[in-house]
Amino acid sequence: MRLVLVNKPFHVLPQFTDTAGRATLRDYVPLRGVYPAGRLDYDSEGLLILTDHGPWQARIAEPRSGFEKSYLVQVEGLASAEALQQLRAGVSLADGPARAVRAEAAEEPAELWTRTPPIRYRQAIPTSWIRVVLVEGRNRQVRRMTAAVGLPTLRLIRWSIGPWSVSALSPGEWRTVPVEDAARLLGGRAPVSAQTVKPTARKRRSSSRARVTARS
């Protein structure tokens, strides 16, 4: 039973294989038999949880479990109180209504890493940061919600899931959660022989594969 926290970099697929030559988790995480508990888009960054235990995977990904997912979002334009209230009250999306548990103005964290490549700025339009908290994770939900209130997303970082945060991990770094802690929060009994794996990082392997670019 393993629970692994990964800071997924921008333009990395949240899976271990790809037939199009794009960067994947395999370039950063030298583990086998673990799978994402939920997804994080190719053009989004931040916390991705991997596990080899099906019940944990299902509980983290299931909206009814109540695990809050916190996103730090850089948007085009200045986030007004009215726009934030709209996100909290709920907006209409093509696949049904969506509502943020919390939506508030935020400051850029001092420890935030630089994205490569950086976002595209437009000189005449300012940007701002907001924090959006959800308990579900529909396809590109945060981006669609901010667009619905007139605040297109420029950069999207999943900062935390439940009690776990990405704040101590640089892009591409990962660490395992002590199995006793994971079992206490997610259910199940930790194996007697389970050992904690120390935080570690893996540099991405050099590769001559062509990278497929995507717009921000």
Rosetta silent file (secondary structure, phi, psi, omega in degrees, C-alpha in Angstrom):
SEQUENCE: MRLVLVNKPFHVLPQFTDTAGRATLRDYVPLRGVYPAGRLDYDSEGLLILTDHGPWQARIAEPRSGFEKSYLVQVEGLASAEALQQLRAGVSLADGPARAVRAEAAEEPAELWTRTPPIRYRQAIPTSWIRVVLVEGRNRQVRRMTAAVGLPTLRLIRWSIGPWSVSALSPGEWRTVPVEDAARLLGGRAPVSAQTVKPTARKRRSSSRARVTARS
SCORE:     score description
SCORE:     0.000 S_00000001
   1 L     0.000  117.815 -178.591    0.000    0.000    0.000 S_00000001
   2 L  -132.328  144.195  173.306    1.586    3.235   -1.168 S_00000001
   3 E  -130.557  120.445 -172.014    0.437    6.830   -1.374 S_00000001
   4 E  -121.382  131.477  176.221    2.710    9.130   -3.370 S_00000001
   5 E  -101.548  129.499 -178.629    2.537   12.921   -3.718 S_00000001
   6 E  -127.541  137.651  169.399    3.912   14.375   -6.957 S_00000001
   7 E   -93.383   96.737 -176.723    4.320   17.973   -8.090 S_00000001
   8 E   -73.383  123.438  178.362    3.363   17.466  -11.722 S_00000001
   9 L   -72.395  164.676  173.510    5.098   20.003  -13.969 S_00000001
  10 L   -60.728  142.465  179.218    3.412   21.926  -16.756 S_00000001
  11 L    58.184   43.910  169.901    3.061   19.971  -20.021 S_00000001
  12 L  -127.653  129.656  179.055    3.500   16.554  -18.427 S_00000001
  13 E   -69.752  141.316  179.432    0.808   13.905  -18.918 S_00000001
  14 L   -82.265   48.885  179.768   -0.698   12.522  -15.685 S_00000001
  15 L  -154.963  174.388 -172.530    0.114    8.957  -16.768 S_00000001
  16 L  -101.146   -5.531  179.349    3.153    6.762  -17.338 S_00000001
  17 L  -138.379  156.260  175.777    2.948    6.140  -21.083 S_00000001
  18 L  -160.106  134.966 -178.793    2.229    8.116  -24.227 S_00000001
  19 L   -89.041   -7.008 -177.373    2.388    7.180  -27.896 S_00000001
  20 L   -99.015    4.372  176.355    2.833   10.789  -29.062 S_00000001
  21 L    82.170   12.884  178.800    6.222   11.344  -27.417 S_00000001
  22 L   -80.999  160.053  177.539    5.050   13.763  -24.742 S_00000001
  23 L   -65.584  142.510  179.814    6.557   13.918  -21.263 S_00000001
  24 E  -132.350  177.649  177.705    4.872   11.598  -18.740 S_00000001
  25 H   -61.154  -26.639 -179.822    5.137   10.727  -15.066 S_00000001
  26 H   -59.991  -26.543  179.260    7.672    8.048  -16.003 S_00000001
  27 H   -71.533  -13.441 -174.199   10.189   10.843  -16.658 S_00000001
  28 L  -125.845  -32.225 -172.580   10.006   11.860  -12.990 S_00000001
  29 L  -114.838  109.756 -176.307    8.677    9.015  -10.816 S_00000001
  30 L   -86.126   45.696 -179.140   10.678    5.731  -10.884 S_00000001
  31 L  -117.163  154.323  177.325    7.845    3.662   -9.397 S_00000001
  32 L  -125.294  150.935  176.467    5.694    0.962  -10.934 S_00000001
  33 L    83.909    7.653  176.025    2.198   -0.189  -10.082 S_00000001
  34 L  -110.470  148.804 -175.023    0.922    3.176   -8.868 S_00000001
  35 E  -137.266  152.083 -178.439   -1.866    5.107  -10.577 S_00000001
  36 E   -65.352  139.890  171.485   -3.338    8.620  -10.293 S_00000001
  37 L   -96.549   87.464 -171.004   -6.224    9.188   -7.900 S_00000001
  38 L    93.466  173.574 -176.335   -8.025   11.632  -10.177 S_00000001
  39 L  -118.702  166.399  173.499   -6.509   13.567  -13.045 S_00000001
  40 L  -145.217  121.578 -170.546   -4.662   16.800  -13.606 S_00000001
  41 L   -55.540  153.600  176.862   -4.661   18.287  -17.097 S_00000001
  42 L   -51.812  -39.876 -177.551   -1.567   18.293  -19.304 S_00000001
  43 L   -97.174   16.634  173.167   -1.469   22.100  -19.154 S_00000001
  44 L  -111.995  164.394 -176.562   -2.054   22.299  -15.386 S_00000001
  45 E  -126.679  170.579  168.725    0.496   21.967  -12.607 S_00000001
  46 E   107.416 -153.079 -166.357    0.700   20.888   -9.008 S_00000001
  47 E   -71.620  125.848  171.676   -0.379   18.092   -6.736 S_00000001
  48 E  -128.312  130.576  179.951   -1.134   14.678   -8.183 S_00000001
  49 E  -102.923  130.603  176.812   -1.652   11.719   -5.843 S_00000001
  50 E  -113.478  146.733  176.405   -0.595    8.235   -6.926 S_00000001
  51 E  -153.556  158.254  174.242   -1.479    4.987   -5.182 S_00000001
  52 L  -107.785   10.188 -176.325   -1.429    1.235   -5.701 S_00000001
  53 L  -115.169  110.571 -174.543   -4.456    0.698   -3.447 S_00000001
  54 H   -53.315  -46.740  179.480   -7.808    0.784   -5.239 S_00000001
  55 H   -60.367  -36.255  176.969   -9.975    1.837   -2.259 S_00000001
  56 H   -67.428  -43.274  179.562   -7.692    4.803   -1.576 S_00000001
  57 H   -58.333  -45.472 -178.556   -7.762    5.792   -5.233 S_00000001
  58 H   -66.982  -39.961 -176.881  -11.565    5.667   -5.279 S_00000001
  59 H   -67.832  -40.771 -179.839  -11.998    7.584   -2.042 S_00000001
  60 H   -66.245  -39.939 -175.719   -9.729   10.460   -3.076 S_00000001
  61 H   -80.501  -21.727 -174.559  -11.363   10.775   -6.499 S_00000001
  62 L   -77.923  121.099 -179.555  -14.973   10.378   -5.334 S_00000001
  63 H   -56.587  -34.034 -177.502  -16.727   13.766   -4.770 S_00000001
  64 H   -70.269  -12.047  178.326  -18.892   12.317   -1.984 S_00000001
  65 H   -70.538  -20.509  177.417  -15.771   11.560    0.060 S_00000001
  66 L    82.681    8.610  178.220  -15.529   15.272    0.867 S_00000001
  67 L   -72.854  114.053 -178.824  -11.823   15.631    0.090 S_00000001
  68 L   -76.421  139.914  177.511  -11.403   19.292   -0.805 S_00000001
  69 E  -115.825  119.556 -175.890   -9.174   20.152   -3.749 S_00000001
  70 E  -103.597  130.122 -178.084   -7.613   23.616   -3.607 S_00000001
  71 E  -120.907  133.693  171.840   -6.468   25.374   -6.787 S_00000001
  72 E   -98.873  121.979 -169.383   -4.357   28.488   -7.139 S_00000001
  73 E  -125.821  124.677  171.497   -5.433   30.179  -10.353 S_00000001
  74 E   -94.086  122.650 -175.013   -3.885   33.076  -12.243 S_00000001
  75 E  -118.441  158.489  176.151   -6.632   34.689  -14.305 S_00000001
  76 E   -84.686  122.871 -176.840   -6.794   37.357  -16.948 S_00000001
  77 L   103.252  171.604  179.085   -8.380   40.475  -15.465 S_00000001
  78 L   -96.357  125.217 -176.663   -8.999   41.598  -11.899 S_00000001
  79 L   -74.101  112.742 -179.724  -11.187   39.260   -9.893 S_00000001
  80 L   -83.381  162.689  176.064  -14.093   41.284   -8.529 S_00000001
  81 H   -61.199  -35.142 -179.924  -16.100   40.434   -5.429 S_00000001
  82 H   -66.042  -42.063  179.374  -19.084   39.830   -7.713 S_00000001
  83 H   -64.831  -40.516  179.366  -17.187   37.293   -9.847 S_00000001
  84 H   -66.668  -38.263  177.169  -15.987   35.418   -6.765 S_00000001
  85 H   -64.994  -36.849  176.128  -19.511   35.350   -5.371 S_00000001
  86 H   -60.005  -43.352  179.237  -20.730   33.908   -8.667 S_00000001
  87 H   -62.423  -38.556  179.312  -18.221   31.072   -8.359 S_00000001
  88 H   -72.369  -36.376 -178.316  -19.439   30.346   -4.827 S_00000001
  89 H   -75.876  -30.433  178.988  -23.117   30.588   -5.791 S_00000001
  90 L   119.791  142.624  178.239  -22.684   28.387   -8.845 S_00000001
  91 E  -126.295  158.879  179.597  -22.326   28.754  -12.596 S_00000001
  92 E   -94.047  125.234  176.231  -23.903   26.871  -15.494 S_00000001
  93 E  -115.851  168.278 -177.681  -21.577   24.653  -17.531 S_00000001
  94 L   -60.596  -29.627 -179.220  -22.324   22.448  -20.533 S_00000001
  95 L  -103.529   21.431  175.922  -22.360   19.358  -18.291 S_00000001
  96 E   117.171  171.377 -178.985  -24.437   20.924  -15.509 S_00000001
  97 E   -66.701  152.089  178.535  -24.140   23.471  -12.722 S_00000001
  98 E  -141.641  140.123 -176.934  -20.888   23.787  -10.797 S_00000001
  99 L  -137.098  138.383  175.960  -20.172   25.571   -7.531 S_00000001
 100 L   -83.786  137.936  172.621  -16.979   26.337   -5.634 S_00000001
 101 L   -63.442  -41.704  174.344  -16.884   25.455   -1.935 S_00000001
 102 E  -144.047  147.625  173.466  -14.748   28.568   -1.569 S_00000001
 103 E  -148.479  123.125 -174.478  -13.492   31.201   -4.007 S_00000001
 104 E  -151.069  156.900  175.313  -11.394   34.120   -2.820 S_00000001
 105 E   -65.672  148.316 -177.617   -8.738   36.563   -3.922 S_00000001
 106 E  -141.620  160.431  173.086   -5.187   35.322   -3.310 S_00000001
 107 L  -100.428  151.413  174.325   -1.606   36.480   -3.443 S_00000001
 108 L   -66.019  123.940 -179.072    1.057   34.726   -5.457 S_00000001
 109 L   -60.552  141.353 -179.672    2.916   32.488   -2.955 S_00000001
 110 L   -61.657  -30.000 -176.710    6.486   33.567   -2.271 S_00000001
 111 L   -91.255    7.294 -177.243    7.680   29.981   -2.852 S_00000001
 112 L   -65.912  132.805 -179.938    5.900   29.591   -6.182 S_00000001
 113 L   -76.215  159.956  176.067    8.161   28.182   -8.885 S_00000001
 114 L   -81.973  132.553  178.576    8.606   29.762  -12.309 S_00000001
 115 L   -83.060  141.297  176.499    6.643   28.071  -15.049 S_00000001
 116 L  -123.603  116.976   -3.797    8.454   27.031  -18.217 S_00000001
 117 L   -76.429  161.514  179.372    7.357   28.419  -20.581 S_00000001
 118 L   -70.717  166.778  177.079    5.815   31.417  -18.785 S_00000001
 119 L   -68.598  161.328  176.463    2.252   32.528  -19.427 S_00000001
 120 L   -90.009  117.994  179.163    1.570   34.980  -22.234 S_00000001
 121 L   -91.317  147.459  170.557    0.924   38.464  -20.866 S_00000001
 122 E  -114.825  120.695 -169.306   -1.081   41.122  -22.632 S_00000001
 123 L   -54.449  -35.837 -174.927    0.241   44.549  -21.738 S_00000001
 124 L   -85.342   -7.099 -175.858   -3.157   46.233  -21.603 S_00000001
 125 E  -121.140  119.668  178.844   -4.838   43.558  -19.437 S_00000001
 126 L   -73.665  165.962  174.536   -3.823   42.947  -15.816 S_00000001
 127 E  -122.576  161.843  177.131   -3.825   39.527  -14.176 S_00000001
 128 E  -148.040  166.443 -179.425   -4.795   38.427  -10.680 S_00000001
 129 E  -112.755  140.061  173.052   -4.715   35.325   -8.501 S_00000001
 130 E  -133.428  158.220  174.173   -7.654   33.526   -6.926 S_00000001
 131 E  -113.679  125.988 -178.657   -8.006   30.401   -4.821 S_00000001
 132 E  -120.326  130.774 -179.892  -10.802   28.016   -5.779 S_00000001
 133 E  -117.688  127.320  179.599  -11.782   25.019   -3.653 S_00000001
 134 E  -125.826  162.799  169.987  -13.854   22.132   -5.075 S_00000001
 135 L  -114.944    0.094  175.685  -14.904   18.681   -3.901 S_00000001
 136 L  -122.067  177.647 -176.956  -15.378   17.363   -7.432 S_00000001
 137 L  -152.207   63.889  177.297  -13.108   17.259  -10.457 S_00000001
 138 L   -71.235  164.492 -176.718  -14.885   17.344  -13.789 S_00000001
 139 L   -55.921  120.051  176.660  -12.936   17.766  -16.997 S_00000001
 140 L    50.583   37.485 -172.481  -11.264   21.212  -17.034 S_00000001
 141 H   -63.990  -47.325 -177.693  -13.791   22.352  -14.467 S_00000001
 142 H   -61.953  -44.139  179.531  -11.859   25.228  -12.904 S_00000001
 143 H   -60.385  -42.523 -179.501  -10.984   26.697  -16.304 S_00000001
 144 H   -69.273  -34.873  179.059  -14.585   26.505  -17.444 S_00000001
 145 H   -68.352  -45.016 -179.790  -15.866   28.048  -14.219 S_00000001
 146 H   -67.085  -36.232  176.987  -13.529   31.038  -14.319 S_00000001
 147 H   -62.655  -35.142 -178.397  -14.313   31.588  -18.002 S_00000001
 148 H   -65.813  -22.579  178.811  -18.030   31.617  -17.130 S_00000001
 149 L  -107.646   18.746  174.472  -17.503   34.629  -14.857 S_00000001
 150 L    79.349   24.289 -179.141  -15.300   36.505  -17.340 S_00000001
 151 L  -128.515   81.105 -179.326  -11.913   35.507  -15.887 S_00000001
 152 L   -58.372  135.988  179.949  -10.035   33.266  -18.358 S_00000001
 153 E   -76.962  130.261  175.551   -7.488   31.018  -16.652 S_00000001
 154 E  -101.710  -35.733 -179.235   -3.863   31.659  -17.570 S_00000001
 155 E  -147.112  134.261 -175.964   -2.179   29.349  -15.088 S_00000001
 156 E  -130.038  122.613 -178.039   -3.693   26.604  -12.947 S_00000001
 157 E  -126.443  120.632  172.283   -1.969   24.942   -9.995 S_00000001
 158 E   -81.151  115.045 -172.584   -3.587   22.329   -7.783 S_00000001
 159 E   -88.749  -34.627 -177.703   -2.173   23.269   -4.427 S_00000001
 160 E  -155.170  156.789  171.533   -3.702   20.684   -2.127 S_00000001
 161 E  -133.459  117.523 -176.655   -5.968   17.657   -1.835 S_00000001
 162 L    55.704 -127.920 -177.652   -7.407   17.088    1.620 S_00000001
 163 L   -86.470   -2.160 -173.222   -4.525   17.429    4.122 S_00000001
 164 E  -100.983  135.240 -175.908   -1.771   17.038    1.520 S_00000001
 165 E  -125.441  159.517  178.931   -0.087   20.006   -0.114 S_00000001
 166 L   -94.996    0.766 -169.783    2.444   20.569   -2.873 S_00000001
 167 L   -60.549  -27.486 -177.908    4.148   23.451   -1.052 S_00000001
 168 L   -94.448    4.046 -175.869    7.246   21.440   -0.051 S_00000001
 169 L  -116.700  131.967  172.809    7.798   19.904   -3.494 S_00000001
 170 L   -81.475  162.513  178.947    9.496   21.478   -6.498 S_00000001
 171 L   -54.197  129.743 -179.392    8.214   20.601   -9.987 S_00000001
 172 L    89.546  -11.454  178.668    9.001   16.955  -10.728 S_00000001
 173 E   -83.306  157.326  178.776    9.677   16.061   -7.084 S_00000001
 174 E  -148.059  160.850  173.484    7.726   13.398   -5.226 S_00000001
 175 E  -153.353  156.850  176.436    7.487   11.826   -1.803 S_00000001
 176 E   -96.689  146.456  174.633    5.575    9.004   -0.177 S_00000001
 177 L   -85.846  134.851  175.550    3.138    9.517    2.688 S_00000001
 178 L   -51.475  130.972 -171.648    3.818    7.269    5.701 S_00000001
 179 H   -61.756  -30.539  177.950    1.457    4.358    5.185 S_00000001
 180 H   -65.456  -39.000  178.618    0.131    4.610    8.745 S_00000001
 181 H   -67.134  -42.732  179.351   -0.888    8.229    8.110 S_00000001
 182 H   -62.980  -43.590 -179.296   -2.539    7.349    4.814 S_00000001
 183 H   -65.092  -36.402  179.714   -4.453    4.457    6.368 S_00000001
 184 H   -64.868  -36.612 -177.592   -5.652    6.626    9.231 S_00000001
 185 H   -87.588  -30.880 -172.805   -7.097    9.196    6.816 S_00000001
 186 H  -109.120   -9.636 -178.691   -8.277    6.923    4.015 S_00000001
 187 L    94.266  160.431 -178.597   -9.178    3.727    5.838 S_00000001
 188 L    96.689  158.134 -178.026   -7.616    0.292    5.779 S_00000001
 189 L  -100.018  130.579  178.671   -4.944   -1.282    7.929 S_00000001
 190 L   -70.531  138.363  176.087   -1.279   -0.503    7.277 S_00000001
 191 L   -60.529  143.331 -179.612    0.935   -3.575    6.661 S_00000001
 192 L   -60.108  -34.112 -175.832    3.126   -4.429    9.636 S_00000001
 193 L   -87.970    2.611 -176.269    6.225   -4.371    7.419 S_00000001
 194 L   -63.295  139.562  178.513    5.434   -1.009    5.827 S_00000001
 195 L  -128.008  146.316  177.976    8.285    1.495    5.912 S_00000001
 196 L   -76.707  134.001  175.165    8.314    5.191    5.209 S_00000001
 197 L   -95.854  129.505 -178.106   10.211    6.229    2.084 S_00000001
 198 L   -67.185  150.620  176.778   12.096    9.483    2.484 S_00000001
 199 L   -55.000  140.854 -179.492   11.237   12.432    0.235 S_00000001
 200 E  -148.117  173.455  177.759   13.166   12.263   -2.972 S_00000001
 201 E  -140.614  154.683  177.551   13.326   13.764   -6.401 S_00000001
 202 L  -132.514  124.478  177.077   14.129   12.414   -9.786 S_00000001
 203 L   -72.083  145.107 -179.867   15.539   14.482  -12.559 S_00000001
 204 L   -66.878  137.212  179.610   13.867   14.069  -15.842 S_00000001
 205 L   -70.014  140.455  175.464   15.712   11.791  -18.216 S_00000001
 206 L   -67.854  145.701 -176.808   17.183   13.421  -21.239 S_00000001
 207 L  -153.307  147.247  177.783   15.391   12.398  -24.372 S_00000001
 208 L   -97.421    5.633 -179.390   15.471   13.152  -28.030 S_00000001
 209 L   -65.053  144.485  177.626   11.774   12.520  -28.395 S_00000001
 210 L   -70.106  138.235  177.658    9.806   15.294  -29.982 S_00000001
 211 L   -99.391  133.789  177.289    7.663   17.183  -27.548 S_00000001
 212 L   -90.096  121.852 -177.649    4.183   18.119  -28.591 S_00000001
 213 L   -89.103  153.713  178.053    3.441   21.659  -27.537 S_00000001
 214 L  -138.774  150.518 -178.704    0.089   22.917  -26.432 S_00000001
 215 L   -72.587  155.106 -178.779   -1.145   26.397  -25.826 S_00000001
 216 L   -64.877    0.000    0.000   -1.409   27.694  -22.289 S_00000001
